[in-house]
Amino acid sequence: MTTLESQILDTLVELESAATSAPAGTPGSPRPSVLPMVHRLTELTRALPPGTSPDLLHYLHKRSYEKARLWLQGRDAENAAGNCRHV
């Protein structure tokens, strides 16, 4: 795994944690904003070099962040087929 891919994985894990940290509508527990993490993922995706796995690029461009996380963790076999029939 490259340094850039590692940064993407760290951001994906952070995003997932933030998105599930507080249930929606819980009084007194505002959800953290995930927008900065989505922007970071967009920038990191743009920085990926030529030759990056087409599967990883597909997941990131389609914002299939769970699939991208599983791919980076070596768990691509766990990815379910999507509507685009890619995987």
N, C-alpha and C positions, 0 to 999 in steps of 0.2 A: 504494500500500500504506500502510495506517495504521501509526502507531507500535505499536499493540497487535499488529497482524498481523506486523510486523517482529520483535517480541519473541517471538511464537509461532514464527516461522520460525527464529530464532536458537536457541530451545530445542529445536526439532525436529532441527536439524542437530547440536546438542550431544548429544542423546539418541541419534541414530543413530551418532555417532562413539563414544560411550561403550559402546553395545551391541556394536559390532564391534571394539573396541580390543584385546581379548584373547580368544582362543578359549576356550570353556568347558573346564574341566579342565586348563588349562595349569599345570603345577606352578610355584609361585612368582610367578604372574601373576594375582592376583585381579582379577576384573572390578569396575569401579567400580559403585556402586549407582546404578541408574537411577530409583529410587523418588522422590527429590527432584525430578527433572525431570518425571516423570509428574504429581506433585502440582502443580508450577508450571504445567504445561499445563492441568490441570483448572481452576486459578484464573484463568488467562488466558482460557480458553474462557468461563468464567462472566462475565467482564468485557466480552465482546464486546457491542457495542451492537445494538439492534434494527436491522434492515436489513442485517445481515451476510449474506453469500452463504449460501444454504441448503446449497449443496454443501460449502463449508468447514465449516459447522456439523455437517453429517452426518458428514464424515470425522472431525472432532474428537470428537464424541459417541460414535462407534463405535470410537474409538481406532485409526482407520486412519491412523496417523501418517505413513506414507510417502506415502499419497495426499494428505494435507493438505499435506505439504511440496511435493510436485509441483504442487499447485494454487497454492500461494503463490509458487512459482517461475515461474508462467505456463506450466507444462508439463502441464496437466490432460489433454491429449490422450494422454499416455503412461499414464494410469491404466487398468488392466484392469478389466473388469466383476467385481464382487464377488458373493458369494452372495445378497446382498439385492437384486441386480439394479439397484442405484442407478446405478452406473457400473462 
